[in-house]
Amino acid sequence: MNTHIRTDCVVIGGGPAGLMLGLLLARRGVDVTVVEKHADFLRDFRGDTIHPSTQELLIELGLLDELLRRPHSDMSRVQLSWHGTAVTLADFSHLPTQRKVMTFMPQWDFLDMIADAAERLPDFRLLRSTTAETVMRDADGRIIGITATAPDGGPVQVTARLVVDASGRDSDVRADAGLTPNRVAAAMDVLWFRLSKHPGESFPFMQAGSGMVITIDREGFFQIAYVIPAGSWSGTDEDLLRMRENLREVSPGLADSIDREGLTTSDVHLLQVRLERLGRWYTDGLLCIGDAAHAMSPAGGVGINLAIQDAVATARYLVPVLKVRRPTERDLRKVQRRRTWPVLVTQRIQRTAQGPLLSVSQPGSPMPGLLRLLRKFPRLARIGGRFVGLGARPERLS
């Protein structure tokens, strides 16, 4: 059966950017359809950080209490353990926000909350298990919607005044629209894996020395991110042995847990880091936001924050337009101009951070200059708190 949907805006991707944009448009009376290829949001090794700026947005939306009713943990300072010496990298306690913490929550819980709030609105539609395939064009070559595949394999056509691609860095629709990102070589990749959590067991959030490892304390298990040089993992047993040996230099306790767990290569998931952005985020009838417009490094967990800020700016600029007409390329250009500067600043800082994240030193080696500076002048961590917690240009609903 051929399904045909008409809507004001079709959003591809039910991630943080796509669902947040869908919610913001629908609450302002814009008919919006979000197309998500999965049946649910239960995918592991996604960003779990909810930044203070995002929590400010949730306060404006009346959703913060709903968020905090779900299992979560808060962090007022980001600290790094350098061969056992603690250094504060980011201090959120002085931010001009109501919630001066970074909150950790499985991304599927956060997305479920946003989807639940959006689905209570009459102008919101979420198509799950529906895969966006190609753009549709009119006789003049303008994009007027997308084709998709329904859960039963049937064809779906969604026509809209605007297509927003929020489907991530590997977007097929973006490629079909003729938009190609400019890529900057990333120096690092990240290995993700789980470890069982035993009673009373804990590890510092960030540990560094012979490389860097991040430990996220979940209920019942630890989620581990280990930073490695780009291209150095091929998934062999030798790679796994080398990882365990290197981790023992950073965190002997963590290495013991890995030995006890009996970790295998199939338990380790590789994230190939990409730093890239589109030179032009839009074409006639389509706008890219989030990772579809600018793939970020996981450093600082700021990619989610940037994606949500993109959604806020998109809604603020385009709601008045979408209510009455099809956005022009000039309308779409305003969104890109607003969001380009924070993306450029953030990617530049992330590129600069790649060296320290990959640095290897033995116990007793001198602490890097930046860490020594932060130890000597702890107030400098407030700058890091502002960059991580708010971003280069935080957006407001109005």
Secondary structure, DSSP 4 states (H G I P E B T S, - for coil): --EEEEEEEEEE--SHHHHHHHHHHHHTT--EEEE-SSSS---SS---EE-HHHHHHHHHHT-HHHHHTSS-EEESEEEEEETTEEEEEEE-TTSSSS--SEEE--HHHHHHHHHHHHHTSTTEEEETT-EEEEEEE-TTS-EEEEEEE-TTS-EEEEEEEEEEE-S-TT-HHHHHTT--EEEE--SEEEEEEEEE--TT----SEEESBSEEEEEEETTEEEEEEEEETT-----HHHHHHHHHHHHHH-HHHHHHHHHHT--GGG-EEE---EEEES--EETTEEE-GGGTEE--SGGGHHHHHHHHHHHHHHHHHHHHHTTSPPPHHHHHHHHHHHHHHHHHHHHHHHHHHHHHH-B--TTPPPPHHHHHHHH-GGGHHHHHHHHHT-SS-----
